[in-house]
Every structure is written in structure tokens, then in C-alpha cells.
Amino acid sequence: MELTKSYLKNLTYKVTGAIIEVHKHLGSGLLESVYHKCLKHELALRGIEFKSELNVPVHFKGLNLDTDLKCDLFVENILPIELKSVKEILPIHEAQLLTYMKLLDAPKGLLINFNVKNVYNEGHKTFVNELFRNLKE
């Protein structure tokens, strides 16, 4: 299978549906860990492959660093998802996801804040990078 923009768009749509389903049932105000567990369950129910709390590798000039960086969810080895349950998304949260995308060679990523009224409109940010721009439609 060749990775394309349309494949990523479809995958993002499916994952976003799972996120909305979790938020619809739980609402806001819970700990991030609760949303994480429920989203893992919902993704599994939908047959979406993912890794949870993936150790993010850091390679620097031939040096492979063992770090404590953990990506909340890495869907189908191409879509990192960073989950939050905070008052507001801060620039550091965005930087964290963008860094994970770079280190994991991921063309697209999702930053989700469950501590909102409407997770799709207020708590959902999608990021793309150069890898995405270089994909075929």
C-alpha cells in the first residue's frame, strides 16, 4: 500500500470519529489517562491499529538516545496523536506534537484536548509537515 494524502485524510476521519465518540460519552473534566484508555478501546473496537505510549526514538549524528519521550498514540505507524485534558492548548503542546512527528517521520499529527465542550470544534488541531506536502493525492 502506498501512503497518499487521501489515505491519511480517511484515516484521520476514522480516528476523529473515535475521538468524538469517546467525548460524547464521557464529556469533559476527566483526567487525560481516562480518555486515553477509552480511546484505545474505541480504536480497537473500530479495528484501527495503534501503539500506545510509544517510546519516541532520538537519533543524533549516529547516536541513538534512550529517552523518556512517549507519544500517547501512534496510529498505523503514520499518525501520532497527543492527548490533553487541559484548560487550553499551549504552544508547548503543539511543539511537542510537531517534534514527535519529526522524530517518527510522520506526515500528519493530531492534538486533542478533551477538556472542552465540543472536541471537534474546540479541542482538535491537525498538523502537517513537509512529508505530507510531498505525498501524492
LINBELWO-V607999 format. One record per backbone hydrogen bond with DSSP energy under -1.0 kcal/mol. NH is the residue of the N-H (numbers start at 0). CO is the residue of the C=O. E is the energy in kcal/mol with one decimal. If there is no record, write none. Layout:
NH & CO & E
NH & CO & E
This chain:
4 & 135 & -3.1
7 & 3 & -2.2
8 & 4 & -2.5
9 & 5 & -2.3
10 & 6 & -2.6
11 & 7 & -2.7
12 & 8 & -2.0
13 & 9 & -2.2
14 & 10 & -2.5
15 & 11 & -2.7
16 & 12 & -2.0
17 & 13 & -1.6
18 & 14 & -2.3
19 & 15 & -2.7
20 & 16 & -2.1
21 & 17 & -2.1
22 & 18 & -2.4
23 & 19 & -2.8
24 & 20 & -1.6
25 & 21 & -2.3
26 & 22 & -2.9
34 & 30 & -1.5
35 & 31 & -2.6
36 & 32 & -2.1
37 & 33 & -2.3
38 & 34 & -2.9
39 & 35 & -2.3
40 & 36 & -1.8
41 & 37 & -2.4
42 & 38 & -2.8
43 & 39 & -2.2
44 & 40 & -2.4
45 & 41 & -1.5
46 & 43 & -1.5
47 & 42 & -2.6
50 & 73 & -1.5
52 & 71 & -2.6
53 & 70 & -1.6
55 & 68 & -2.4
57 & 64 & -1.0
59 & 62 & -3.1
62 & 59 & -2.1
64 & 57 & -3.2
70 & 53 & -2.6
72 & 80 & -1.8
73 & 50 & -2.4
74 & 78 & -2.9
75 & 48 & -1.9
77 & 74 & -2.4
78 & 74 & -2.1
80 & 72 & -3.1
81 & 109 & -2.7
83 & 111 & -2.4
92 & 89 & -1.0
93 & 89 & -1.5
94 & 90 & -2.7
95 & 91 & -2.0
96 & 92 & -1.9
97 & 93 & -2.6
98 & 94 & -2.3
99 & 95 & -2.2
100 & 96 & -2.7
101 & 97 & -1.9
102 & 98 & -2.8
103 & 99 & -2.4
105 & 100 & -2.8
108 & 126 & -2.3
109 & 79 & -2.4
110 & 124 & -2.8
111 & 81 & -2.7
112 & 122 & -2.8
113 & 83 & -2.8
115 & 113 & -1.5
121 & 117 & -2.9
124 & 110 & -2.3
126 & 108 & -2.7
128 & 106 & -1.5
132 & 128 & -1.8
133 & 129 & -1.6
134 & 131 & -1.7
